[in-house]
Amino acid sequence: MAETGQCTLRPLGGAGRARRLCRALRRVGGRLLPGPRRTPFTLGYLVILLGTSLYARLGDPVSVREAVDASSSDVWHLVHDPLRVLALSGLWAAGPLWSPYLLAFAVTLAPLERRIGALRTLQVFATGHVLATVASELPIGLQVLSGRLGPSALHRVDVGVSYGVLTCLGALSGLLPRRLRVAVPVGAAAVLLYRSLTGDDPVTAVGHPTALLAGLLCWFPVRRWAALRTARREARWAAALASPAEPAGEPVRPE
């Protein structure tokens, strides 16, 4: 006779394993993938990039070329209309595929936004995008003035979000554990150095390291913003747990 009170463990069937797998995937996806509640800036930016990518792929080639040229943050546009092209140049995905940007945003912008908020993430992204763009185009303008490059270099198309992504990566590394805090920017710098030595694009050879450096220089404010955001969140939780529940019905007015 079996002993009473003995707990019998039954193996989960296929439906149970599927439910557990779905719950695990939802938890992982909620932590990694951008969402409207915790990462609205990242999600909104990805939607914009998806729209411009579809337009570049499916739209009329002539109109697409005109739109990209009008958004280019080259030297000529930076001199004549800097604010407009600095904003528009970051709304295009450099390349035919959109999916790599989903991964890049999921591991850079999304975790940074969860720690410091949407507006602060926008500030970091825009700072790196502007600084790296100006730093990479300034040498081109100087070389044209000195006669080393022809006037056509002033109109070289320069669009993409890589500067902002690298800035957010550098800023995010300041919030990582101590070992990763050094390993991530060192690894990124090694990749950028290899690409600059083997590539033939002088603009990104200057712009990418500048963007990463701008992110590293954001360590102090980013760490302070993250600490303040965490403290406010903990204070709200403490206040919610400490306050007693209000009784239902009409409130009692003092006489």
ABEGO torsion letter per residue (X at the ends): XBBBGBBBBBBBBAAAAAAAAAAAAAAAAAAABBBAAABAAAAAAAAAAAAAAAAAAABBAAAAAAAAAAABABAAAAAABAAAAAAAAAABBBEABAAAAAAAAAAAAAAAAAAAEAAAAAAAAAAAAAAAAAAAAAAAAAAAAAGABBAAAAABBBBEAAAAAAAAAAAAAAABBAAAAAAAAAAAAAAAAAAAAABABAAAAAAAAAAAAAAAAAAAAAAAAAAAAAAAAAAAAAAAAABBBBBBEBBBBBX
